[in-house]
Amino acid sequence: MPLQSSLPLDGSDSPAAMAGRLALPVPDGHLDELRLPDGTLRAPWARFFAELGEQGDLGSLSPDALAARAAAVARQIRDNGVTYNVYADQGGGARAWQLELLPFLIAEEDWAVIERGAAQRATLANAIMADIYGPQTLLTRGLLPPGLVYGHPGYMRPLKGYQPPGGSFLQTMAIDLVHTDDGWTVIAHRTETPSGMGYALENRLIISGQFADAFREMRVRRLPPAFAQLISTLAHAPLVAGADEGASLPSSGGLHIVLLSPGPFNETYFEHTFLARYLGITLVEGKDLTVRNDMVYLKTFGGLERVDVILRRLDDVFCDPLELRSDSTIGVPGLLEAMRAGNVMVSNVPGAGFLESPAIHGFLPGIARALLDETLILPAVSSWWCGEAAAQEEAMATLSEAFVMPTYPRVPGEPRLGMERGLQPLEDWRARIAETPDRYTLQAPLPLSHTPCWEPDGRGGGRIGSRAAMLRVFAIADGNGGWQVMPGGFMRLAPPRLEAVSMQLGGTSADTWVLSSQTSGAA
């Protein structure tokens, strides 16, 4: 039953007790991000609510006060025009961004593990790309099945042998994590066009304003340095060719950087516009660019301007209709040839999509030992690629139910699989898997942690409920072989009473606070 705004307050109440009375229990079997098993608040949350109730001002913790803050968040989202586009098969159209009032809190010691693990996985992903598009020793040594690479539409055959400027195939990588009683577990990699950094920053700008005192006193680590690293990495791309005499340089001198977007109908188009504006680069679509003499140019009223670096938000297969999908109307004809000539850096390099397959999880521990001579810091969810008969039979014998994941990207019109469908009885899938085993990957059940969220009751009050949560963290290349991990990330929450985390299905987001014992800078 929702607690009413008339909840009595007296001098004996502590902020922790007040918050505890407002909070509902999480479902059995899921880690509670708010409370310890004995019911007391975890240290970060006890500190957060203590900051809100400082100097005995417990009225700031009352349901009506928290409801007012949540309403202010919704107003700011509306005023800022923050939207998320829903594809046609989910109802179509743009909807207002859904942002939770309460942030997601990560203790300093937890973040240290995440940070090292994310940087390691980004290093590994880049090494795999260099090998697969180079000598392919992973395939010849049997560390990665050729069918999983060549059969994946994310493998770009036209780029075999390609050497990117500076040797780095990836400048950004996103890693999806879930929190359980055993720690943080990797559930997915995003290497093609990692999204969410812009939304994470927009979330921070809004929520830090609502809890300015707590944000300052808890020494939350700042996000802007990660964006500064990204633009620095792009701006110092070691290109090999100079500008063509028939084109002009951008007024700023230096390298001309653009953000290539599919256009306004893309689900994250708001983020594209937000990032371009925040980074100070030009937002373009494929029709705005042209390739002449293996160089990329931006069409302007004043003539052609040379483009040196493309921050890509366009899926791999649509990038170049001459060499990839011939029906693409949103790509840039000749882009791949310009890349091979060394005249433009595209970030990330097309062809990293096969690393997003859930089937790759089971092979990464061995690859990490082979390429890095290291053990993975962050474990991944247990996965079995059915393209290997032994793995398929092991999963069938070990599990009675599992998440049935698509090995390759979903084709429009196909039924949705994975966490959105929930756990599946494997016996019901045996015949379908046997027909095309390589198309399916089985993942063991993994209960997502539940993080607190404010649930207004529509009458000016509310309660603290909880939702299943998944954290996306971002690694940014420093241009010298290292990686900087953005201290915070894009936290997504499942819709009420569901365990599938999906913005398309009505999920929400939360600001992510990484707490620090050090004094934060002003940035």
C-alpha positions as CSV (number, residue, x, y, z in Angstrom):
1,M,0.0,0.0,0.0
2,P,1.4,3.4,-0.9
3,L,2.5,5.6,2.0
4,Q,0.6,8.8,2.3
5,S,2.1,12.3,2.4
6,S,0.7,12.7,6.0
7,L,3.4,10.2,7.3
8,P,4.2,11.6,10.7
9,L,7.6,13.1,11.4
10,D,9.2,13.6,14.8
11,G,12.6,14.4,16.2
12,S,13.4,10.7,16.8
13,D,13.2,9.9,13.2
14,S,16.5,9.4,11.3
15,P,16.8,9.9,7.6
16,A,17.6,6.2,7.2
17,A,14.5,5.2,9.2
18,M,12.4,7.6,7.2
19,A,13.6,6.2,3.9
20,G,13.2,2.6,5.1
21,R,9.5,3.3,6.0
22,L,9.0,4.6,2.4
23,A,10.6,1.7,0.7
24,L,8.9,-1.5,-0.4
25,P,10.8,-4.9,-0.4
26,V,12.3,-6.2,-3.7
27,P,11.3,-9.5,-5.2
28,D,12.9,-12.7,-3.7
29,G,16.1,-13.8,-5.4
30,H,17.2,-10.3,-6.5
31,L,19.9,-8.2,-5.0
32,D,18.5,-5.2,-3.2
33,E,20.6,-2.1,-4.1
34,L,19.0,-0.1,-1.3
35,R,19.2,-2.4,1.7
36,L,21.4,-5.1,3.2
37,P,19.9,-8.5,4.0
38,D,19.2,-7.4,7.6
39,G,17.1,-4.5,6.3
40,T,19.5,-1.7,7.1
41,L,20.3,0.8,4.3
42,R,23.5,0.2,2.4
43,A,26.2,2.8,3.2
44,P,25.9,4.9,0.0
45,W,22.1,5.2,0.4
46,A,22.3,5.9,4.2
47,R,24.7,8.7,3.3
48,F,22.4,10.0,0.5
49,F,19.3,10.2,2.7
50,A,21.4,11.6,5.5
51,E,22.4,14.5,3.2
52,L,18.7,15.1,2.3
53,G,17.7,15.1,5.9
54,E,20.6,17.2,7.2
55,Q,20.0,19.5,10.2
56,G,16.8,17.7,11.0
57,D,15.0,18.8,7.9
58,L,13.2,15.5,7.4
59,G,10.4,17.2,5.6
60,S,12.6,17.0,2.5
61,L,12.2,13.2,2.7
62,S,8.4,13.2,3.0
63,P,6.4,11.7,0.1
64,D,5.0,15.0,-1.0
65,A,8.5,16.6,-1.1
66,L,9.9,13.7,-3.2
67,A,6.8,13.8,-5.4
68,A,7.4,17.5,-6.1
69,R,11.0,16.8,-7.0
70,A,9.9,14.1,-9.5
71,A,7.4,16.5,-11.0
72,A,10.2,19.0,-11.4
73,V,12.3,16.4,-13.2
74,A,9.4,15.7,-15.7
75,R,9.0,19.4,-16.3
76,Q,12.7,19.9,-17.1
77,I,12.7,17.0,-19.5
78,R,9.7,18.5,-21.3
79,D,11.3,21.9,-21.3
80,N,14.6,20.5,-22.7
81,G,12.8,18.5,-25.4
82,V,14.4,15.2,-24.4
83,T,12.8,12.4,-26.4
84,Y,13.2,8.8,-27.4
85,N,11.8,7.5,-30.7
86,V,9.9,4.2,-30.6
87,Y,10.0,2.1,-33.7
88,A,6.8,1.2,-35.6
89,D,6.6,-2.3,-34.2
90,Q,6.3,-0.9,-30.7
91,G,3.7,1.7,-31.6
92,G,5.9,4.3,-33.4
93,G,6.5,8.0,-32.6
94,A,8.6,10.0,-30.2
95,R,7.9,10.0,-26.5
96,A,9.3,12.1,-23.6
97,W,12.4,10.7,-22.0
98,Q,11.7,8.7,-18.9
99,L,14.1,9.6,-16.1
100,E,13.8,8.4,-12.5
101,L,14.2,10.8,-9.6
102,L,16.6,8.7,-7.5
103,P,20.1,8.2,-8.8
104,F,21.9,4.8,-8.9
105,L,24.7,4.9,-6.4
106,I,28.0,3.0,-6.9
107,A,30.5,2.8,-4.1
108,E,34.1,3.7,-4.8
109,E,35.5,0.2,-4.3
110,D,32.8,-1.3,-6.7
111,W,33.7,1.2,-9.3
112,A,37.4,0.4,-9.2
113,V,36.6,-3.2,-10.3
114,I,34.2,-2.0,-13.0
115,E,36.7,0.5,-14.3
116,R,39.6,-1.9,-14.6
117,G,37.3,-4.6,-16.1
118,A,35.8,-2.3,-18.7
119,A,39.2,-1.0,-19.8
120,Q,40.4,-4.6,-20.1
121,R,37.5,-5.7,-22.2
122,A,37.9,-2.6,-24.5
123,T,41.6,-3.5,-25.0
124,L,40.6,-7.1,-25.8
125,A,37.9,-6.1,-28.2
126,N,40.3,-3.9,-30.2
127,A,42.9,-6.7,-30.2
128,I,40.3,-9.1,-31.6
129,M,39.4,-6.6,-34.3
130,A,43.0,-6.2,-35.3
131,D,43.4,-10.0,-35.5
132,I,40.2,-10.8,-37.4
133,Y,40.8,-8.1,-40.0
134,G,44.5,-8.9,-40.0
135,P,46.3,-12.3,-39.6
136,Q,43.2,-14.1,-38.2
137,T,45.3,-16.2,-35.8
138,L,42.2,-16.6,-33.6
139,L,40.5,-18.5,-36.4
140,T,43.4,-20.7,-37.3
141,R,44.1,-21.6,-33.7
142,G,40.5,-22.5,-33.1
143,L,40.0,-19.9,-30.4
144,L,37.1,-18.4,-32.3
145,P,34.8,-20.4,-34.6
146,P,35.0,-19.1,-38.2
147,G,31.3,-19.6,-38.6
148,L,30.6,-17.2,-35.8
149,V,32.6,-14.5,-37.5
150,Y,32.0,-15.1,-41.2
151,G,28.3,-16.0,-40.6
152,H,27.6,-12.8,-38.7
153,P,26.4,-9.8,-40.8
154,G,28.6,-7.6,-38.7
155,Y,31.7,-9.0,-40.3
156,M,32.7,-6.6,-43.2
157,R,34.6,-8.6,-45.8
158,P,35.6,-5.4,-47.8
159,L,37.7,-4.3,-44.8
160,K,39.9,-7.4,-44.6
161,G,43.4,-6.1,-44.4
162,Y,42.4,-2.6,-43.4
163,Q,44.7,-0.7,-41.0
164,P,42.9,2.2,-39.3
165,P,44.7,5.4,-38.5
166,G,46.8,4.8,-35.4
167,G,45.9,1.1,-35.4
168,S,42.8,1.6,-33.3
169,F,39.6,0.1,-34.6
170,L,37.5,1.3,-31.7
171,Q,37.4,4.7,-30.0
172,T,34.3,4.0,-27.9
173,M,32.9,0.8,-26.4
174,A,29.9,0.2,-24.2
175,I,29.6,-2.8,-21.8
176,D,26.2,-3.8,-20.2
177,L,26.5,-5.0,-16.7
178,V,24.2,-6.5,-14.1
179,H,24.7,-6.6,-10.4
180,T,24.1,-9.8,-8.4
181,D,25.2,-11.2,-5.1
182,D,28.4,-12.4,-6.8
183,G,29.4,-9.0,-8.1
184,W,29.2,-7.3,-11.5
185,T,28.6,-9.5,-14.5
186,V,28.9,-8.6,-18.2
187,I,25.8,-9.3,-20.2
188,A,26.5,-7.6,-23.5
189,H,29.1,-5.6,-25.5
190,R,28.2,-2.6,-27.7
191,T,31.0,-2.0,-30.3
192,E,29.1,-1.0,-33.5
193,T,27.5,2.4,-32.6
194,P,27.5,2.5,-28.8
195,S,24.6,4.7,-27.6
196,G,23.8,6.2,-24.2
197,M,26.6,8.7,-23.4
198,G,24.5,11.7,-24.4
199,Y,21.5,10.5,-22.4
200,A,23.8,9.8,-19.4
201,L,25.0,13.4,-19.5
202,E,21.5,14.8,-19.9
203,N,20.4,12.7,-16.9
204,R,23.3,14.1,-14.9
205,L,22.5,17.7,-15.7
206,I,18.9,17.2,-14.5
207,I,19.3,15.1,-11.4
208,S,22.4,16.8,-10.0
209,G,20.3,20.0,-9.9
210,Q,17.6,18.3,-7.9
211,F,20.1,17.0,-5.3
212,A,22.8,19.6,-5.5
213,D,23.9,19.5,-1.9
214,A,24.0,15.7,-1.8
215,F,25.8,15.6,-5.1
216,R,28.5,17.9,-3.8
217,E,28.9,16.4,-0.4
218,M,29.1,12.9,-1.7
219,R,31.9,13.9,-4.1
220,V,30.3,12.3,-7.1
221,R,32.7,11.9,-9.9
222,R,32.1,14.1,-13.0
223,L,31.3,13.1,-16.5
224,P,32.7,15.9,-18.8
225,P,36.3,14.6,-18.7
226,A,35.2,11.5,-20.6
227,F,33.7,13.7,-23.4
228,A,36.8,15.8,-23.4
229,Q,38.8,12.6,-23.9
230,L,36.6,11.5,-26.8
231,I,36.9,14.8,-28.7
232,S,40.6,14.9,-28.1
233,T,41.1,11.3,-29.4
234,L,39.1,12.2,-32.6
235,A,40.8,15.5,-33.1
236,H,44.2,13.9,-33.0
237,A,43.5,11.2,-35.6
238,P,46.8,10.5,-37.4
239,L,45.6,10.8,-41.0
240,V,48.0,10.3,-43.9
241,A,46.6,12.7,-46.5
242,G,46.4,16.4,-46.8
243,A,43.4,18.6,-47.9
244,D,42.5,18.7,-51.5
245,E,43.1,22.1,-53.2
246,G,39.5,22.3,-54.4
247,A,38.0,22.3,-50.9
248,S,38.2,24.6,-47.9
249,L,39.2,23.7,-44.4
250,P,36.8,24.3,-41.5
251,S,37.1,27.8,-40.0
252,S,38.6,26.3,-36.8
253,G,41.6,24.9,-38.7
254,G,42.7,21.5,-37.6
255,L,40.6,18.4,-38.3
256,H,37.0,18.6,-39.4
257,I,34.9,16.3,-37.3
258,V,31.2,15.4,-38.1
259,L,28.7,13.2,-36.4
260,L,26.9,11.0,-39.0
261,S,23.3,10.2,-38.0
262,P,20.6,8.1,-39.8
263,G,18.3,11.1,-39.3
264,P,15.3,12.2,-37.2
265,F,13.5,8.8,-37.3
266,N,16.3,7.0,-35.5
267,E,15.3,6.0,-31.9
268,T,18.2,8.0,-30.3
269,Y,18.2,11.0,-32.6
270,F,17.9,13.4,-29.7
271,E,21.2,12.0,-28.4
272,H,22.8,12.6,-31.8
273,T,21.8,16.3,-31.8
274,F,22.8,16.6,-28.1
275,L,26.2,15.1,-28.6
276,A,27.0,17.1,-31.7
277,R,26.1,20.3,-29.9
278,Y,28.0,19.4,-26.7
279,L,31.1,18.2,-28.5
280,G,31.1,21.2,-30.9
281,I,31.0,19.1,-34.1
282,T,28.8,19.2,-37.2
283,L,25.7,16.9,-37.2
284,V,25.2,15.4,-40.7
285,E,23.3,12.8,-42.6
286,G,24.6,10.7,-45.4
287,K,23.1,13.0,-48.1
288,D,25.2,15.8,-46.7
289,L,28.5,14.1,-47.5
290,T,30.1,13.2,-50.8
291,V,33.3,11.3,-51.8
292,R,35.6,12.8,-54.4
293,N,39.0,11.4,-55.2
294,D,38.8,9.1,-52.2
295,M,38.2,12.0,-49.9
296,V,35.1,12.8,-47.9
297,Y,33.5,16.3,-48.2
298,L,30.7,18.1,-46.5
299,K,28.4,20.0,-48.9
300,T,27.9,23.6,-47.8
301,F,26.5,26.7,-49.4
302,G,30.1,27.9,-49.7
303,G,31.3,24.8,-51.4
304,L,32.8,21.5,-50.3
305,E,34.6,21.3,-47.0
306,R,37.0,18.4,-46.3
307,V,35.8,16.0,-43.6
308,D,38.6,14.2,-41.7
309,V,36.8,12.3,-38.9
310,I,33.3,10.8,-38.8
311,L,31.8,9.9,-35.4
312,R,29.4,7.3,-36.7
313,R,25.8,6.6,-35.4
314,L,24.9,4.8,-38.6
315,D,24.7,1.0,-38.5
316,D,27.6,-0.8,-40.3
317,V,25.7,-2.3,-43.2
318,F,24.2,1.1,-44.2
319,C,27.4,3.0,-44.3
320,D,28.4,2.6,-48.0
321,P,25.8,1.4,-50.6
322,L,28.6,0.8,-53.1
323,E,30.2,-2.0,-51.0
324,L,27.7,-2.9,-48.4
325,R,23.9,-2.8,-48.6
326,S,23.1,-1.5,-52.1
327,D,19.6,-0.4,-51.0
328,S,21.0,2.0,-48.4
329,T,19.8,5.6,-48.9
330,I,21.4,6.9,-45.7
331,G,25.0,6.0,-46.3
332,V,27.9,7.6,-48.1
333,P,28.8,6.1,-51.5
334,G,32.6,5.5,-51.6
335,L,33.2,5.8,-47.8
336,L,35.0,2.5,-47.4
337,E,37.4,3.4,-50.3
338,A,38.1,6.7,-48.6
339,M,38.9,4.8,-45.4
340,R,41.2,2.4,-47.1
341,A,43.0,5.3,-48.7
342,G,43.7,6.7,-45.3
343,N,41.9,10.0,-45.9
344,V,39.2,9.7,-43.2
345,M,38.9,8.1,-39.8
346,V,35.5,6.6,-39.1
347,S,34.7,5.9,-35.4
348,N,34.0,3.2,-34.7
349,V,35.4,1.3,-37.8
350,P,32.6,-0.6,-39.5
351,G,32.8,-4.3,-38.9
352,A,32.8,-4.6,-35.1
353,G,29.2,-5.9,-35.0
354,F,30.2,-9.5,-34.6
355,L,31.6,-8.7,-31.2
356,E,28.1,-7.8,-30.0
357,S,26.9,-11.4,-30.5
358,P,26.0,-13.1,-27.2
359,A,27.6,-16.2,-28.5
360,I,31.1,-14.7,-28.1
361,H,31.0,-14.6,-24.3
362,G,32.1,-18.2,-24.0
363,F,35.2,-17.7,-26.1
364,L,36.5,-14.5,-24.5
365,P,38.3,-16.0,-21.5
366,G,40.5,-18.1,-23.8
367,I,41.1,-15.2,-26.2
368,A,42.1,-12.9,-23.3
369,R,44.7,-15.4,-22.2
370,A,46.0,-15.8,-25.8
371,L,46.1,-12.1,-26.8
372,L,46.6,-10.3,-23.5
373,D,48.0,-13.1,-21.2
374,E,45.4,-12.0,-18.7
375,T,42.3,-13.4,-16.9
376,L,39.2,-11.4,-17.4
377,I,38.4,-9.2,-14.4
378,L,34.7,-9.0,-15.1
379,P,33.0,-12.4,-15.7
380,A,30.3,-12.7,-18.3
381,V,26.9,-14.5,-18.1
382,S,27.2,-18.2,-18.8
383,S,26.5,-18.6,-22.5
384,W,26.4,-21.6,-25.0
385,W,26.5,-21.1,-28.7
386,C,24.3,-23.7,-30.3
387,G,26.4,-23.7,-33.5
388,E,28.7,-26.0,-31.5
389,A,26.9,-29.3,-31.0
390,A,28.8,-30.0,-27.7
391,A,27.9,-26.6,-26.3
392,Q,24.2,-27.1,-27.3
393,E,24.0,-30.5,-25.6
394,E,25.7,-29.3,-22.5
395,A,23.3,-26.4,-22.1
396,M,20.3,-28.7,-22.7
397,A,21.6,-31.2,-20.1
398,T,22.5,-28.5,-17.6
399,L,19.5,-26.2,-17.8
400,S,15.8,-26.8,-17.8
401,E,15.1,-23.2,-18.8
402,A,17.3,-20.4,-20.1
403,F,17.2,-17.1,-22.1
404,V,17.1,-18.0,-25.8
405,M,19.2,-15.2,-27.5
406,P,19.5,-14.5,-31.2
407,T,23.2,-15.1,-32.2
408,Y,22.8,-12.6,-35.1
409,P,20.9,-9.2,-35.2
410,R,17.1,-9.5,-35.3
411,V,15.6,-9.1,-38.7
412,P,12.5,-6.8,-38.8
413,G,9.4,-9.0,-38.5
414,E,11.0,-11.8,-36.6
415,P,9.7,-12.5,-33.1
416,R,11.7,-11.0,-30.3
417,L,14.0,-13.3,-28.3
418,G,16.2,-12.9,-25.3
419,M,15.3,-11.2,-21.9
420,E,12.3,-9.5,-23.5
421,R,10.7,-12.9,-23.9
422,G,11.8,-14.1,-20.5
423,L,13.1,-17.5,-19.5
424,Q,12.1,-20.3,-21.9
425,P,11.6,-24.1,-21.2
426,L,14.5,-25.5,-23.3
427,E,12.6,-28.7,-24.2
428,D,10.1,-26.5,-26.1
429,W,13.0,-25.1,-28.2
430,R,14.8,-28.3,-29.0
431,A,13.3,-28.9,-32.4
432,R,13.6,-25.2,-33.5
433,I,17.2,-25.1,-32.4
434,A,18.0,-28.3,-34.2
435,E,16.9,-26.8,-37.6
436,T,19.3,-23.8,-37.5
437,P,21.4,-24.2,-34.4
438,D,23.9,-21.4,-35.2
439,R,21.1,-18.8,-35.0
440,Y,20.6,-19.4,-31.2
441,T,22.6,-18.8,-28.1
442,L,21.5,-20.0,-24.7
443,Q,22.2,-17.9,-21.6
444,A,21.8,-19.0,-18.0
445,P,19.2,-17.3,-15.8
446,L,20.7,-14.2,-14.2
447,P,18.6,-12.3,-11.7
448,L,19.1,-8.5,-12.1
449,S,19.5,-6.4,-9.1
450,H,16.6,-4.0,-8.1
451,T,17.4,-0.4,-7.5
452,P,15.1,2.1,-5.7
453,C,12.8,4.3,-7.7
454,W,10.2,6.9,-6.8
455,E,6.6,5.8,-7.6
456,P,4.1,8.7,-7.3
457,D,0.6,7.8,-6.3
458,G,-1.1,10.5,-8.3
459,R,-2.3,12.3,-5.1
460,G,0.8,14.3,-4.3
461,G,2.5,11.4,-2.4
462,G,4.1,8.1,-3.3
463,R,6.5,5.4,-2.2
464,I,10.0,4.0,-3.0
465,G,9.5,1.0,-5.1
466,S,12.2,-0.9,-7.1
467,R,12.9,-2.0,-10.7
468,A,15.3,-4.4,-12.3
469,A,18.4,-2.5,-13.4
470,M,21.2,-2.8,-16.0
471,L,24.2,-0.5,-16.2
472,R,25.9,0.5,-19.4
473,V,29.5,1.8,-18.9
474,F,31.6,3.5,-21.6
475,A,35.3,3.1,-22.4
476,I,36.9,5.8,-24.5
477,A,40.3,5.3,-26.2
478,D,43.0,7.8,-25.3
479,G,44.8,7.5,-28.6
480,N,47.9,5.9,-27.1
481,G,46.6,2.4,-26.6
482,G,44.9,3.0,-23.2
483,W,41.3,3.5,-22.2
484,Q,39.4,6.0,-20.0
485,V,36.2,4.7,-18.5
486,M,33.5,7.3,-18.0
487,P,32.9,7.5,-14.2
488,G,29.2,6.7,-14.3
489,G,27.1,5.4,-17.0
490,F,23.7,4.9,-18.6
491,M,21.5,3.1,-16.1
492,R,18.3,1.6,-17.5
493,L,15.4,0.2,-15.5
494,A,12.8,-2.3,-16.5
495,P,9.2,-1.3,-16.7
496,P,7.1,-2.0,-13.6
497,R,6.6,-5.7,-12.8
498,L,8.9,-6.8,-15.7
499,E,12.5,-8.1,-15.6
500,A,13.4,-7.2,-19.2
501,V,15.4,-3.9,-19.5
502,S,14.4,-2.3,-22.7
503,M,13.7,1.4,-23.5
504,Q,11.6,0.3,-26.5
505,L,9.3,-1.6,-24.2
506,G,8.7,1.3,-21.8
507,G,11.8,1.2,-19.6
508,T,13.2,4.2,-17.8
509,S,16.6,5.6,-16.9
510,A,18.5,6.9,-13.9
511,D,21.5,9.1,-13.3
512,T,24.5,7.1,-12.1
513,W,26.6,8.4,-9.3
514,V,30.1,7.0,-8.7
515,L,31.0,8.1,-5.2
516,S,34.6,9.2,-4.4
517,S,36.7,9.9,-1.4
518,Q,38.5,12.6,-3.4
519,T,37.4,16.1,-3.9
520,S,35.8,16.4,-7.4
521,G,37.0,19.1,-9.8
522,A,34.8,21.8,-11.2
523,A,34.4,20.2,-14.6
